[in-house]
Amino acid sequence: MAISTRVRLASISLKRPWPLSRPLVAVAIAAVVATACAAPPAAPSSTSSLARVGAPAPDLRLGALRGGTQDLVRERGKVVLLNFWATWCSPCRAEMPQLQRLADDLHDEPFTLLTIDLQEDSHAIQAFRDELGLRVPMLIDEDGDVADRYGVRGLPATFLVDQRGDLREQRLGPLVTGEVDTAWSRAWIAAQVHALLEGAT
């Protein structure tokens, strides 16, 4: 049974509750003949402000691990990949090297990867960054408001935003291994970025 590439829901495990306005819910996948299980949809107070593919991506302004702030508006004219994660999330840890390689591959393109840690302190994030040898920008969603606006109910979660600031693709679950024809593989994301930059979609 085919699963939409825009909302391919996959496995994650939340190891502890977070104080969000709508608690994050664990998402699990059964490795049985392409069958996926997802958390029940959240019940936002305002559906117009929740991230939707084809609509403007919710703006964000967050503190960066190394000081200062970063906002999405500043990245207009670039394709932006947002990745929500946490240090205790095993799938997040597994995919981080792939995200770093993606950023390295697209270094000369108008592309930005913003990784957004959920509600952890800077010491834990820096230790994680050093351990994995990461160089990608790391932002901190201290109160979970940005994750809430993007409808993140589990980790990791990844969103592709085009040059105009519109949300083009979303992945609630980890990246996958594969080539360019495998949705949400590193090669596939790179191809999506190039297509957007070339105005092919």
Secondary structure, DSSP 8 states (H G I E B T S, - for coil): ----STB--------S----SS------EEEETTEE--------S-GGGS--TTSB----EEEETTSSEEESGGGTTSEEEEEEE-TT-HHHHHHHHHHHHHHHHTTTSSEEEEEEEES--HHHHHHHHHHHT--S-EEEESSSHHHHHTT--SS-EEEEE-TTSBEEEEEES--B---TTSTTBHHHHHHHHHHHHTT--
